[in-house]
Each structure stands twice: as C-alpha cells, then as structure tokens.
Amino acid sequence: MEDLWRNSLEDLRGAPLEDLFGGHPRPGAVLSLGLALSVCSYFMVNSEGKIMNQQRGVFRSNCMDCLDRTNVIQSLLARRSLQSQLQVRAGPRARMGVLNVGQRVEEQAEFERIYKNAWADNANACAVQYAGTGALKTDFTRTGKRTRWGLVMDGWNSMIRYYKNNFSDGFRQDSIDLFLGNFAVDESDGPTPLRVQKDWKFLTLPIVMLVAFSMCIVCLLMAGDTWTETLAYVIFWGAASAITATIILFNGQDFVDAPKLVHKEKMD
C-alpha cells in the first residue's frame, strides 16, 4: 500500500519524494508532505490570460522566530513546486513543459545558482530587518550543505544578535510602539521616559570586570618568580572577575536596553 501511494504521488509531482529529505525520508512524513504538495498545486495562466490551473492551498512552515530555518524549508518546498511547474505535461494539470522527462531543476547549473542565491539574499534581507544581522544557515541555502565557514558566520551573527537584543533593541521597540500607537504621548506626563540617567554601575562594573579578567589572563601567560606567587595573582584577579560578573548579573536590568514606553509581562 505504501508503494502504491508513493508511486501515485510521484506521478502527481513528477519528482522522487526522497529528494525533499536528502534520501532518508520517514514514510509518514514523506507521504503527508508529498500529498500536501500535490493537493495545494499552483496557479497558472496562459498568454491569453486564461486560467490553466488553480492553487488550492498554501504551506505554513515556521521555526521559533520564523526566520532562518523557515527560509531553508520554504526554499526546499519552492524548488519542488517549481520542478512540478516546469516539467513536461503529465496528468490533468497544466505545466510549462520546459524540462523534459527525467530532467531536474538541480541539474540546470546556472539557474540553480541564481535560485539558491535569490533565496539566501531573501533570508538576509528579512533577517537584517528582524534581527539586525544576516540570516543563519545561508551556506546551506547557497550550496546545499553546511560548511565550516558557515558555522563560523552563524556563531558570529548569533553573538551580534545577542548583543543587539540585550543592549540596543530597546530603542527600536520603543519606536515600533510609538508608530503602532501602543504608547500615547501626553504632554502632562513631564520629561520623556526615553531619557533614563544611568548610574555609576553602568560603566564602572564592566570596566572593572574587563580589567580583572585581562589581568588574570596576563598572570597565566606571564608566570611570576614562583608558582605560589602566580597562583595568588590568578586567584585574586579571577575572584575579582567572578565577583564583578555576579554583581552585573544580579543587576542585569540596569545594563540591558529594555523598552521604556510599554512594559509587557513575560508570558510563560
């Protein structure tokens, strides 16, 4: 029965179902996804404006933030739909007949390069607006596989996102709240809430922690006359770094750039 379903769906889509999952499909997932691709279909009109095919559904795919991984999955789904549209006429649906029987979109090198780069550029454009950096996993979108350089760039972008999310996104959220009307300006409220005076901890503690941590590293690299002297210096500066970091974490709200206009309760 499973083989019958598989063959029927391949006839509808014109491409092996395994390609969506890198040759290692799970039967239940493959059949449901292949069936959904076939049922959703696509919209097509001819040069005379006559409707040749109707789209009957859409795919909704999202990760936690509807960004990086979502773009990867959407690009795979779009490729399968495009393959179905470009292949020769087979079955009741109208198709463009650009690709002959057995030909695949992936085999058209120049088109495949343009297609992958278009989706990767789309991911970067969305990510810059939403997260402040380029998208993650674009090495997979551009080349079809993960690379070491791609992992390095993902780590770098993740660190930049962490910094911006904690120390520079509050102003952007306040701007959005003003634009959407979530915060109403009232002249009788007095001074603007956007100007918050930072106390001494804001600059002093990070500088102290940075100096203490740097001295700890220096003591490890430049040993003293005796190992006990070196150990004493390392313990002192290490303890200073740890204590300062603990104080910063305890007073975390004073350091992050939280929105100032609208305060929403964090939902569990």
N, C-alpha and C positions, 0 to 999 in steps of 0.2 A: 504493500500500500504506500509506504514512504517513497519507494522508487517511482511509483505512478505519479504521486504528487510532484516529485522533483522534476520528472520529465515534462509534465504539463506546465509547470511554472517556467521552466527553461524555454519552452516553446513560446510562452507568452512574452517573456522578457528578452529572449534572444541572446542570453549570456549565462554561463555557468554560475550557479548560486554561490559556489565556494569562493568566488573572487571577492565577494564583499568581506570575507573573513580570513583572507590570506591563506586559503587552502585548508583551514582547520575549523569547519563550521560545527555548531551544535545543531542537531537535527531540528529541534523545536524552534530555535531562534531563526534558523535559515528558512524554514518553511513559512513561518509567520511573516518575516520580513519580505521574502520573495512574493508572497501573496499580497502583502500590503502595497508593494511597488507596482504590482500588476493591477490591482484594484484602483489605486489612485490615478494611474495613467498620466496623460499630459494633454495640454491644449495645443491645437494646431489648426491653422487656416491656410488656404492656398493663395496663389497670387491674385485670384479674383475676389478674395475676401470671404469665400465660403468656408464655413466651419467644417473641418475634416475629422476632428477628434475633440472630445470634451474631457477636461480634467475633472475627476470625481472626488478628489481628496488632497490633503496636504500632510506632510510629515512634520511632527513636532519633536525635536530632539534637543535636549539641554543637559548640560552638566551643572555644577553648583552655581556658577556665575554666568552661564550661557555665553561663554566666550571662547576659550582656546580649544578645548576638546570638542565643543559643539561644532566649531568650524571644521575640524577634521572629519567628523561624522557627516556633516552636511556635504562636504566636498565628495565623499565616497558615494553618498546617495545621488548627488547630482550627476556624477560620472555614469552611474548605472542607468539613470533616466535618459541621459544624453545618448548612451550606447543604444538604447531601445529606439530612440527617435531617428538616429542616423542610419540604422541598418536597413537592408532591403525590405520591401513589403513582405510581411508574413502574417497571416491571420487577418482578422477583420479590421485591425486598426490601421489608420493612415500613417505612413512613415516616409522619410525623405529619400531613402534609397542611396545615400552617399557611400555607405560601407557595404561591401559585398559580403556574401555568406562566409563566415569564418574570420572576417576582419574585426579587429578590436580598436577601440579608441586609443588604448595604451600603446598600440603599435605605430601610431602616427606621431613620430618623434617631435616634430616642430609644434604640432597642435598640443601635444601632451605637455610640452614645456610651457607654452602660453597658458594653458588651462591651470596647471599647478601654481604658476606664479600669480595668476589672477586671484586664486583663492587665498594664497598666502598674503598677498597685498590687501585683500579684503579683511583678513584676520587682523593684520597690523593696524589698518585704519580704524576698525571697531575697538581694538584694544587700547589704542592711544587715547581715544575719547573716554573710554570707560575706566581704564586702569592706569593711564599715564605712561605706559611703555608699549613696545611691540608685543605681539602675541607670543605665547609659548607654543612649542611643538611645530613651528613653521618649517623646521628642517624635514619633518615627516611629510608635511603638505607639499613641499617643493621637490623632494627627492623620493618619497615613498618609503623612507627608512630613517631611523634615528641615528644621529651622528654624535661624535664626542663634542664637536664644536657646538652643535645644537644643544647638548646638555649643559655646556658651559654658559651659553647665552640664556638658557632657561633659568639657570641659577642666578645669573646677573640681573635679569629682568625681575625675578622674584624678590631679590633684595631691594631693588629700586622701588618695586610696588609696596613692599613692607614699609620702607621709609616714607614714601608719599602718603600711604594710607594712615600712618600714625602722626606724621609731622607736617603735612602740607595740604591735606584734603579737606580740612575743616572749612577753610575759606570758600572752596568750591561748593561744598554742600550748603553753606550759607547763601551763596549766590543762587543756587538752584531753588532754595526755599523762598527767597525774595521773588524770583522770577515766576514761580508757580503760585505765589500768594499764600504760602503756608505761614508766612510771618507778615503781619500788618504793621507798617511803620506808624507810630503815634508820637507826635511832637512833644506830648506831655510826659513821655517816658524819661526824659532827661538825656544824659550822654549816651552815645551809641554803644550798644553792647559788644560791638566788634572790636573795640579797643580795650583790651584787658592788660593791665600792667603786670608784667612778670616779676616775681620776687627774686631774691638773691640765689635761690636754689637752681633756677633755670639755667644759669651759665656756670655757676661755681662748681656744682657737683659733677657735671660731665667733664669739666676740665680737670678736676682732681682725680677722677677715675682714669682718665686718659693718661695723665702724668704717672700715676701709681702703676698702671698696667705696663706702661713703657719702661719704667724703672725696673719692674720685675723681669721683663724680657732682657734688659741690658745686664742685670745681675746674673742671669742664667748664661748669657753669651760671654760675659767678661768675668771670669771667676776671680775671687779675691785671693789673698795670700794663703788662707786655709779654707778647708771645706766648711768648717763651722761658721766662719765669717760669711761665706757665700750663702749658706743656708739661712743664716739670721736675716740677711738682706732680702732674700727671696720671700721668707715668711712675712717679714714686715710689709713689704710692698704688695705682696699677694693679699695679705689681710686687709690692707688699705683699699685695694681694688674691690675685694669682695664686699666689704662694709659699705663702700660708696655705692656699688651697684645695688645692694639691698635697699639702701635708702631711696635710690632713684625708683626702683620697682615699687616700693611702698607708697611713694608719692607720684605714681605714674600719671594721674590725672593732671598734675601740674606741668607735665612735659609734653603730652600729646596735643596735637592741634585738633581738638574736638569742635564740632559745630556749636556756635554760640547763640543762634537765634531760636532754633527749635530743638528741644530735648525730648527724644523719644525713648520710652522704656525698652530695654533689650528683651526680646522675646525668647523664651526657652525653645 
